[in-house]
Amino acid sequence: MSGDGAVGAVILAAGMSRRYGSPKQLATIDGRTLLEHALAVAREAGLAPIAAVVPVWLGHPAAMGRDDLLWIRNPFPERGLSLSLRLGLGALGASVSAGVILLGDQPRIPASTLSAVLAARGNRPVVAAEAAGVLAPPVLLERSQFQLVAELTGDIGLRRWLRWHADLVEAVPVGTLAPDVDTPEDLSRLAGP
């Protein structure tokens, strides 16, 4: 298995934001939307292309439109993460040898976590951040594993698959996992005093 070749990113941001109460993709922290934070961390890591999977109703903000961004509209966000994963990985194209899955609601993901996942590439076909025994994004999939998302249905992301196929996963200890923003209170906690 090789750790060579271009690595793209899939940012999962097509959620329905039910617990948040409004489109959390557009909620702001530190002057940027949650989605812009995810795009920034992917760009800083040198990932390209970046497939941002968003719901069809989310417009295409001009500030986010760059050559490295593939704006993928999920027409059925109610079908859950599995469809978004398929759409995002499918959009990366044949030019990438791997893809990193990022969540659009983790604005505080440290660049060091993404760097550690990328640095661990090569021993196993899947690399995932790990803290307290939990495997979570960012998750790197070698192209040979892109087909695994075909096994997933509904609102099941990679977490169960990672547990079921631990022999294929290189776990990278990262201390703590980046918190998700699911509610306005989560965002307030991250924004601090």
Salt bridges, closest charged atoms under 4 A:
ASP30 OD2 - ARG108 NH1 2.54
ASP68 OD2 - ARG43 NE 3.00
ASP68 OD2 - ARG66 NH2 3.78
ASP105 OD2 - LYS24 NZ 2.86
GLU142 OE2 - ARG121 NE 2.66
GLU151 OE1 - HIS165 NE2 3.97
ASP182 OD1 - ARG19 NH2 3.63
ASP182 OD1 - LYS24 NZ 3.23
ASP186 OD1 - ARG189 NH2 2.43
